[in-house]
Amino acid sequence: MPSFFAPYRLSFYGASLVGTALLLSACGSSSSPAASAAPAKVAVSQVTNWFAEPEQGGQWDAQLHGLYAKEGLAMTTLQGGPQVSAIPLVAAGKDTFGMANADQILLARQEGVPIVAILAVFQTDPQVLIWHHGAVQNGFAGMSNRPVYVSAGSDYWTYIVDKYHLTHDLQEEYNGTLTGFIHTPNAVIQGYLTEEPYTLAHEGVAIDDELVADSGFNPYANVLFTTQSEIKNHPTVVKEFVAASIAGWKQYFSSPASTDSYMKQYSPDLSPAGMLYAVSHEKGLIEGGDAATHGIGWMSARRWQQLDQQMVQMGLIKPGVSYQSAYTNAFLPKP
């Protein structure tokens, strides 16, 4: 069964950092009388869904350039990883905000975890399926009878298997490396549009890929969330967090170099060229869709309802989870 406790994916370049505990904290001090008289900033924290990378670039940009502090927040940003899951940490009150995918949020709410999505970073899920050039005909429908490297319990793979009536699928556990795929000519492997295609091209491997979203399963990705109690008791803090995060994304897309250098301190395997590739390929997935009209982070009732219905049909959640309570646009700026 899929679990909201499990990390959503393993990254090719991030897998080498398993077990690393990394912490970034925005804290400033001044001994001047004016600074000592300034209102105290509210201490909050956020935990991402993986090691620092361009897919979280706006969060790190806001941290690096003091955008959270400008909104009155003393922000601590924690990296996720294979042994770190944002949902239980936020639900337990250890962190104020977290990052997960929309389907994970519905799974959590079914289990009684009172979290609420407040901003969707990706309008289009960057998850792709990749195969050797020319090895798969007819896209998703041609993926039967071949090794498929995907994470256990992946909702999107359950959807694709059901929709395209795939048979005899030889599912292999995705372990964050590309080695098995590279040496298996008929294999399919999961990845991110922003990462693995670049890595494979750099290795001289010719590939084809397709966004999982093209299958019809397209949950919002890298969704920022908090608890119902935080929204009720500290709505101003939530609004300030959302505002600073959006400002961070806008600034990151405008000038990513300093933030890329900052993230590389904590994810040393990141390369400057790879990060530029990621930024260029993620921009449309973040600023497109409904965000083109409503701004970064917007979520629609239609998309949440569709996801709810798909997950019910797959038997992943029961009817009545109430997708309407799973998200809010109340803290986003008015378009």
FITOR-947741 format. One record per residue: x, y, z of N, C-alpha, C in turn. Coordinates in steps of 0.02 Angstrom, whole numbers. Example, Ala and Ser with C-alpha at 12.3 -4.5 7.8 and 13.67 -1.06 7.14 Angstrom:
! FITOR-947741
NODE  660  -284  390  615  -225  390  660  -165  390
NODE  642  -112  354  684  -53  357  645  2  394
***
This chain:
! FITOR-947741
NODE  42  -60  0  0  0  0  44  62  0
NODE  23  114  -36  61  176  -34  58  207  35
NODE  107  245  53  109  276  118  131  348  113
NODE  99  390  152  121  460  153  185  468  193
NODE  206  415  230  268  419  268  329  410  223
NODE  320  376  165  377  361  123  397  422  81
NODE  463  435  73  484  488  27  457  473  -42
NODE  438  526  -78  405  517  -143  451  488  -195
NODE  516  502  -190  561  478  -242  631  475  -215
NODE  673  441  -251  745  444  -239  777  480  -297
NODE  824  522  -283  858  560  -335  923  528  -352
NODE  940  528  -416  1003  497  -438  1062  529  -403
NODE  1066  594  -402  1124  625  -371  1116  632  -296
NODE  1055  624  -271  1045  631  -199  1057  567  -161
NODE  1054  509  -194  1057  445  -159  1122  437  -122
NODE  1176  468  -144  1240  461  -112  1242  497  -45
NODE  1190  536  -30  1191  576  31  1147  545  85
NODE  1127  482  77  1082  450  125  1113  453  194
NODE  1070  471  242  1091  472  311  1120  539  332
NODE  1130  584  286  1158  650  304  1103  693  333
NODE  1117  723  389  1069  768  420  1093  839  409
NODE  1053  878  373  1076  944  353  1025  996  374
NODE  1050  1050  400  1008  1103  427  1032  1170  404
NODE  984  1210  380  999  1279  363  956  1323  408
NODE  984  1373  436  946  1416  480  959  1489  462
NODE  905  1526  455  912  1597  442  909  1633  509
NODE  964  1660  531  963  1695  594  1011  1754  588
NODE  989  1810  611  1031  1869  608  1033  1903  675
NODE  1084  1942  688  1088  1977  751  1120  2044  739
NODE  1104  2090  783  1134  2156  779  1135  2185  849
NODE  1186  2220  863  1192  2249  930  1168  2321  932
NODE  1144  2347  876  1123  2416  874  1057  2425  912
NODE  1046  2483  942  983  2495  979  922  2486  935
NODE  926  2506  871  869  2499  826  850  2426  817
NODE  903  2384  809  889  2314  798  860  2282  861
NODE  886  2300  920  861  2271  982  789  2291  995
NODE  768  2346  966  699  2369  978  651  2341  927
NODE  676  2307  876  634  2280  824  590  2224  852
NODE  530  2216  825  487  2161  848  520  2094  839
NODE  510  2050  887  540  1983  882  509  1945  824
NODE  550  1910  787  526  1870  732  497  1804  759
NODE  449  1778  724  416  1716  745  458  1657  721
NODE  477  1614  766  518  1556  749  474  1502  718
NODE  491  1482  657  455  1429  621  506  1386  584
NODE  483  1330  559  527  1287  520  489  1255  463
NODE  526  1235  412  497  1198  357  543  1140  340
NODE  514  1084  320  553  1026  299  532  1008  228
NODE  581  1002  184  568  988  114  559  913  102
NODE  550  894  40  537  824  24  599  787  0
NODE  656  822  -4  718  789  -25  776  834  -9
NODE  837  811  -25  895  853  -16  889  917  -59
NODE  924  968  -40  920  1033  -75  931  1023  -150
NODE  887  1051  -190  890  1043  -262  846  1097  -295
NODE  854  1108  -360  818  1161  -394  742  1154  -390
NODE  716  1093  -382  644  1084  -377  616  1115  -313
NODE  660  1134  -267  641  1171  -206  671  1241  -206
NODE  695  1263  -264  736  1323  -268  707  1385  -236
NODE  641  1395  -242  611  1454  -213  615  1456  -138
NODE  611  1397  -106  615  1394  -33  686  1413  -10
NODE  736  1387  -45  804  1402  -26  823  1475  -43
NODE  795  1500  -97  807  1570  -114  780  1616  -60
NODE  720  1601  -37  689  1643  16  730  1638  80
NODE  759  1579  93  801  1571  152  866  1611  145
NODE  899  1603  89  964  1635  78  960  1710  78
NODE  908  1737  46  904  1809  37  861  1845  88
NODE  844  1811  142  810  1844  198  738  1862  185
NODE  705  1829  138  636  1846  122  588  1824  177
NODE  604  1769  211  563  1749  269  571  1800  325
NODE  633  1820  337  646  1870  389  610  1935  374
NODE  608  1954  311  574  2016  291  500  2012  308
NODE  472  1952  308  402  1944  325  390  1934  400
NODE  445  1936  438  438  1930  511  447  1860  537
NODE  477  1815  496  485  1745  516  559  1729  526
NODE  575  1697  581  642  1669  592  638  1596  569
NODE  653  1587  506  643  1522  473  703  1475  480
NODE  689  1414  496  738  1360  491  715  1313  437
NODE  758  1299  388  740  1255  333  779  1190  339
NODE  743  1136  341  773  1069  347  764  1031  282
NODE  815  995  263  810  953  205  774  888  221
NODE  739  861  172  711  795  178  763  744  155
NODE  740  684  140  784  630  119  750  563  127
NODE  784  509  111  752  443  113  729  421  182
NODE  760  450  234  740  432  302  700  488  336
NODE  679  537  297  644  595  324  578  603  287
NODE  523  606  323  457  617  292  425  678  324
NODE  408  726  283  383  790  309  315  783  344
NODE  272  741  319  203  739  346  201  722  420
NODE  231  667  443  229  653  515  265  705  557
NODE  317  736  529  353  787  567  309  849  579
NODE  274  870  527  230  928  534  169  909  577
NODE  141  851  566  83  830  605  98  826  679
NODE  160  807  696  180  801  766  200  868  797
NODE  202  921  756  221  986  781  295  999  785
NODE  336  952  757  408  963  758  429  1016  708
NODE  392  1021  653  404  1073  603  337  1107  586
NODE  341  1169  565  281  1209  553  251  1195  484
NODE  296  1189  434  275  1180  365  313  1122  334
NODE  282  1092  283  315  1036  249  301  1038  175
NODE  331  990  140  324  984  68  308  911  51
NODE  256  901  12  236  834  -9  197  840  -74
NODE  174  784  -101  131  786  -160  58  781  -140
NODE  14  803  -184  -57  807  -168  -86  739  -150
NODE  -65  686  -185  -92  620  -169  -71  597  -100
NODE  -10  616  -78  12  599  -11  -30  635  42
NODE  -51  696  26  -92  734  73  -160  700  82
NODE  -191  677  27  -254  641  32  -246  576  71
NODE  -191  540  59  -179  479  96  -173  493  171
NODE  -138  547  187  -129  565  258  -196  584  290
NODE  -236  623  255  -300  644  283  -347  584  293
NODE  -341  535  251  -382  475  262  -364  442  328
NODE  -300  447  348  -278  418  411  -289  465  470
NODE  -324  519  458  -341  565  512  -287  616  528
NODE  -240  624  483  -186  674  493  -212  741  467
NODE  -219  791  511  -253  853  492  -207  904  459
NODE  -183  889  400  -140  935  363  -179  965  305
NODE  -157  1025  283  -192  1062  231  -140  1091  183
NODE  -151  1081  118  -108  1111  67  -121  1186  63
NODE  -68  1226  60  -76  1299  58  -43  1330  -4
NODE  -4  1291  -41  29  1316  -102  55  1256  -141
NODE  39  1252  -206  65  1199  -248  121  1227  -291
NODE  182  1205  -279  239  1230  -318  232  1209  -391
NODE  222  1144  -404  217  1119  -473  145  1111  -494
NODE  125  1147  -545  60  1135  -576  58  1069  -613
NODE  113  1052  -645  120  988  -680  174  947  -645
NODE  157  887  -626  204  842  -593  264  829  -639
NODE  325  842  -616  384  832  -658  405  759  -666
NODE  369  713  -634  387  642  -640  380  619  -712
NODE  430  581  -735  429  552  -803  444  478  -799
NODE  425  443  -851  449  375  -862  496  378  -923
NODE  552  343  -918  607  348  -965  622  279  -993
NODE  637  276  -1058  659  214  -1088  713  228  -1140
NODE  749  177  -1159  801  185  -1210  768  204  -1276
NODE  801  248  -1312  773  275  -1374  747  220  -1420
NODE  683  225  -1436  652  178  -1482  632  111  -1452
NODE  645  100  -1388  632  34  -1357  559  23  -1341
NODE  521  77  -1331  450  72  -1314  409  105  -1369
NODE  362  68  -1395  315  95  -1443  248  110  -1408
NODE  213  161  -1429  147  177  -1402  148  201  -1330
NODE  204  230  -1309  206  262  -1243  187  215  -1186
NODE  143  240  -1142  125  201  -1082  95  133  -1101
NODE  57  131  -1155  24  69  -1175  74  15  -1195
NODE  136  34  -1209  186  -15  -1231  233  -37  -1176
NODE  214  -29  -1113  260  -43  -1058  249  -111  -1025
NODE  210  -154  -1055  202  -222  -1029  265  -264  -1043
NODE  274  -316  -1002  324  -367  -1016  395  -339  -1020
NODE  412  -295  -975  480  -268  -973  495  -246  -902
NODE  559  -245  -882  577  -220  -816  558  -146  -809
NODE  525  -129  -754  506  -61  -741  531  -42  -671
NODE  576  6  -668  605  27  -605  564  86  -577
NODE  522  72  -528  482  124  -496  482  113  -421
NODE  471  165  -383  468  160  -311  407  119  -290
NODE  415  78  -239  361  37  -214  303  81  -192
NODE  242  61  -209  183  98  -188  171  162  -225
NODE  202  170  -284  192  232  -322  121  235  -349
NODE  84  286  -329  14  293  -351  9  299  -427
NODE  55  336  -456  51  348  -528  59  283  -567
NODE  103  237  -542  113  175  -578  51  130  -572
NODE  20  131  -513  -43  94  -506  -95  119  -556
NODE  -98  185  -564  -145  215  -611  -129  194  -683
NODE  -66  197  -702  -47  180  -771  -59  106  -786
NODE  -42  63  -739  -54  -9  -749  -128  -23  -759
NODE  -171  10  -719  -243  -1  -725  -270  29  -790
NODE  -251  91  -805  -279  125  -862  -259  93  -928
NODE  -197  71  -933  -171  45  -997  -170  -32  -998
NODE  -199  -63  -946  -206  -136  -944  -139  -170  -955
NODE  -89  -147  -919  -23  -177  -926  -22  -246  -893
NODE  12  -293  -925  15  -361  -900  87  -384  -893
NODE  96  -433  -848  162  -464  -837  216  -411  -824
NODE  197  -359  -789  248  -307  -778  300  -333  -728
NODE  362  -325  -746  418  -349  -705  443  -291  -663
NODE  403  -270  -614  420  -210  -576  482  -223  -533
NODE  529  -178  -538  590  -181  -499  589  -122  -450
NODE  618  -132  -391  620  -79  -342  671  -25  -363
NODE  647  36  -371  691  91  -389  734  109  -329
NODE  800  109  -338  845  121  -281  886  185  -287
NODE  866  228  -335  900  292  -341  959  293  -388
NODE  975  236  -418  1030  235  -466  1004  218  -536
NODE  1043  235  -586  1025  222  -655  1061  163  -686
NODE  1104  131  -647  1148  79  -674  1109  21  -705
NODE  1060  -5  -669  1021  -61  -695  985  -43  -759
NODE  957  17  -761  922  39  -821  970  45  -880
NODE  1028  75  -869  1075  87  -923  1095  21  -956
NODE  1101  -32  -917  1124  -96  -944  1067  -144  -962
NODE  1005  -118  -962  948  -160  -980  911  -126  -1037
NODE  923  -146  -1099  897  -108  -1157  821  -101  -1160
NODE  784  -149  -1131  711  -145  -1136  679  -118  -1072
NODE  718  -90  -1027  692  -67  -963  660  2  -967
NODE  617  15  -917  587  81  -906  605  102  -835
NODE  618  166  -825  635  189  -758  601  256  -744
NODE  585  267  -682  556  332  -662  611  384  -658
NODE  591  446  -661  638  501  -653  601  567  -650
NODE  639  620  -647  611  687  -650  633  719  -716
NODE  588  754  -748  604  788  -810  664  835  -801
NODE  672  858  -740  724  907  -725  792  876  -709
NODE  796  810  -705  858  780  -681  884  723  -725
NODE  850  666  -723  877  605  -753  889  611  -829
NODE  846  644  -868  863  651  -939  930  687  -950
NODE  944  737  -909  1009  771  -914  1066  724  -896
NODE  1058  687  -841  1110  641  -819  1125  588  -872
NODE  1072  559  -900  1081  507  -950  1112  534  -1014
NODE  1092  593  -1035  1124  624  -1094  1198  635  -1081
NODE  1215  657  -1021  1285  667  -1002  1324  602  -1004
NODE  1289  545  -991  1321  480  -994  1321  450  -1064
NODE  1292  487  -1112  1291  463  -1180  1236  413  -1195
NODE  1184  411  -1153  1130  363  -1162  1072  399  -1196
NODE  1053  375  -1255  997  405  -1292  931  378  -1264
NODE  885  422  -1248  823  402  -1216  763  436  -1247
NODE  705  410  -1231  641  444  -1240  609  448  -1171
NODE  565  496  -1161  530  500  -1097  461  531  -1108
NODE  419  522  -1058  352  552  -1060  332  571  -989
NODE  303  629  -983  278  651  -918  222  604  -894
NODE  226  583  -832  172  543  -804  106  581  -808
NODE  109  646  -803  48  688  -808  10  675  -872
NODE  46  657  -926  13  644  -990  -31  582  -988
NODE  -23  541  -937  -65  481  -929  -135  500  -903
NODE  -140  560  -875  -202  581  -844  -198  585  -769
NODE  -143  560  -740  -133  564  -667  -82  619  -654
NODE  -106  673  -626  -64  733  -620  -76  769  -554
NODE  -56  738  -498  -64  773  -434  -17  833  -431
NODE  -39  886  -397  7  941  -384  69  913  -349
NODE  128  939  -366  190  914  -338  225  968  -297
NODE  266  945  -249  301  990  -203  252  1040  -173
NODE  199  1013  -146  147  1054  -115  170  1074  -45
NODE  164  1138  -29  178  1161  38  116  1154  81
NODE  124  1129  141  67  1116  184  83  1132  257
NODE  30  1137  296  37  1146  368  -22  1111  401
NODE  -31  1121  465  -86  1088  500  -147  1134  504
NODE  -205  1103  514  -266  1142  524  -259  1188  585
NODE  -226  1165  637  -219  1206  697  -175  1267  684
NODE  -123  1259  644  -80  1317  627  -120  1369  588
NODE  -162  1346  542  -204  1391  503  -253  1427  548
NODE  -282  1391  596  -331  1421  641  -299  1469  691
NODE  -243  1450  718  -213  1488  773  -163  1541  751
NODE  -132  1531  692  -80  1577  670  -88  1592  595
NODE  -144  1618  574  -155  1630  503  -106  1681  474
NODE  -86  1730  514  -39  1780  489  29  1749  473
NODE  50  1703  515  113  1667  502  109  1627  437
NODE  53  1594  426  44  1555  364  47  1601  303
NODE  12  1658  309  12  1705  253  82  1731  239
NODE  120  1746  291  188  1772  282  233  1718  250
NODE  224  1656  271  263  1602  242  248  1594  167
NODE  185  1596  150  165  1589  80  193  1648  38
NODE  186  1708  65  210  1767  28  285  1763  16
NODE  324  1745  67  397  1741  59  417  1685  12
NODE  380  1629  14  396  1573  -31  384  1592  -103
NODE  329  1625  -118  315  1646  -186  367  1696  -210
NODE  385  1743  -166  437  1792  -183  503  1756  -197
NODE  517  1703  -160  578  1664  -171  579  1631  -239
NODE  521  1604  -259  518  1572  -325  527  1622  -381
NODE  496  1679  -375  503  1730  -426  576  1753  -432
NODE  607  1763  -376  676  1785  -376  723  1731  -402
NODE  708  1668  -384  750  1612  -406  749  1606  -482
NODE  689  1612  -512  686  1608  -584  719  1668  -618
NODE  719  1724  -585  751  1784  -613  827  1779  -611
NODE  853  1751  -555  925  1748  -547  944  1690  -501
NODE  951  1630  -529  961  1571  -487  1032  1558  -463
NODE  1081  1593  -490  1151  1575  -479  1170  1572  -405
NODE  1154  1623  -366  1175  1624  -296  1141  1569  -256
NODE  1078  1557  -270  1042  1504  -234  1067  1436  -254
NODE  1084  1427  -318  1113  1364  -340  1179  1350  -303
NODE  1220  1401  -296  1283  1394  -259  1270  1376  -186
NODE  1219  1408  -159  1200  1395  -89  1177  1322  -80
NODE  1135  1298  -125  1110  1229  -119  1167  1179  -128
NODE  1214  1195  -170  1270  1149  -183  1312  1138  -120
NODE  1312  1186  -74  1348  1176  -11  1320  1117  28
NODE  1256  1103  18  1222  1051  56  1207  989  15
NODE  1209  996  -51  1203  939  -96  1263  942  -145
NODE  1321  920  -122  1382  930  -162  1381  897  -231
NODE  1339  847  -241  1337  814  -306  1302  855  -360
NODE  1269  909  -340  1238  952  -390  1292  985  -433
NODE  1278  990  -498  1325  1024  -543  1293  1089  -567
NODE  1331  1141  -579  1303  1203  -604  1263  1194  -668
NODE  1291  1154  -715  1255  1143  -778  1191  1104  -767
NODE  1193  1055  -723  1133  1016  -708  1079  1058  -676
NODE  1099  1104  -633  1050  1147  -601  1019  1196  -650
NODE  1059  1222  -696  1031  1266  -747  981  1228  -791
NODE  998  1165  -807  952  1123  -846  886  1114  -808
NODE  891  1101  -743  832  1091  -702  787  1153  -701
NODE  818  1210  -691  780  1273  -688  744  1286  -754
NODE  778  1275  -809  748  1288  -874  690  1241  -889
NODE  692  1180  -861  640  1132  -875  583  1133  -824
NODE  595  1160  -765  543  1162  -715  500  1225  -718
NODE  527  1278  -749  493  1343  -748  422  1338  -776
NODE  414  1306  -834  348  1301  -864  301  1257  -824
NODE  328  1208  -788  287  1164  -748  261  1199  -685
NODE  296  1251  -665  277  1289  -605  235  1350  -622
NODE  254  1386  -675  219  1447  -693  164  1436  -744
NODE  158  1376  -771  106  1361  -819  41  1340  -786
NODE  -4  1311  -826  -68  1288  -798  -107  1346  -768
NODE  -141  1333  -714  -180  1385  -681  -136  1441  -653
NODE  -72  1426  -641  -28  1478  -614  -17  1534  -664
NODE  -25  1519  -728  -16  1571  -779  -68  1627  -771
NODE  -126  1608  -745  -180  1657  -734  -184  1681  -662
NODE  -176  1634  -616  -187  1650  -545  -123  1662  -505
NODE  -66  1645  -534  -4  1654  -498  23  1589  -470
NODE  88  1589  -452  121  1530  -425  83  1505  -364
NODE  73  1439  -363  44  1408  -304  -29  1392  -307
NODE  -65  1418  -357  -138  1411  -360  -159  1338  -367
NODE  -215  1321  -334  -243  1253  -338  -317  1258  -355
NODE  -341  1214  -398  -412  1216  -418  -451  1159  -387
NODE  -515  1172  -374  -560  1120  -349  -565  1063  -399
NODE  -565  1080  -463  -570  1028  -515  -513  978  -510
NODE  -452  1003  -501  -394  958  -498  -396  914  -436
NODE  -413  944  -379  -417  905  -318  -473  853  -321
NODE  -529  872  -349  -584  825  -356  -564  767  -402
NODE  -532  782  -458  -511  730  -504  -462  682  -469
NODE  -415  709  -432  -367  666  -397  -403  622  -346
NODE  -449  651  -310  -488  613  -261  -524  555  -295
NODE  -557  569  -350  -594  517  -386  -547  462  -412
NODE  -490  481  -438  -442  432  -464  -417  387  -408
NODE  -402  415  -350  -376  376  -295  -430  330  -266
NODE  -491  353  -265  -547  310  -244  -555  251  -292
NODE  -553  265  -356  -560  212  -406  -505  161  -402
NODE  -445  182  -383  -389  136  -377  -389  99  -310
NODE  -435  118  -265  -437  87  -200  -385  113  -152
NODE  -356  170  -167  -304  197  -124  -332  235  -64
NODE  -389  266  -75  -425  299  -20  -498  281  -24
NODE  -534  290  30  -605  277  31  -644  341  13
NODE  -705  334  -12  -745  394  -25  -756  433  40
NODE  -760  498  33  -776  539  92  -716  570  126
NODE  -657  566  96  -598  597  127  -606  673  129
NODE  -647  701  85  -661  772  81  -601  811  54
NODE  -593  809  -11  -539  846  -42  -546  921  -31
NODE  -610  943  -21  -621  1015  -11  -584  1042  50
NODE  -575  1000  100  -540  1021  161  -465  1009  158
NODE  -442  979  103  -372  960  97  -328  1017  74
NODE  -359  1071  49  -318  1126  23  -355  1192  34
NODE  -317  1246  29  -346  1313  31  -302  1361  -9
NODE  -334  1406  -45  -300  1460  -80  -303  1526  -41
NODE  -328  1522  20  -343  1582  58  -281  1625  72
NODE  -222  1594  72  -162  1632  90  -121  1654  28
NODE  -146  1636  -30  -113  1657  -91  -133  1729  -109
NODE  -89  1767  -140  -108  1835  -160  -162  1832  -213
NODE  -205  1882  -212  -259  1886  -262  -229  1900  -331
NODE  -252  1864  -382  -225  1876  -450  -245  1944  -476
***
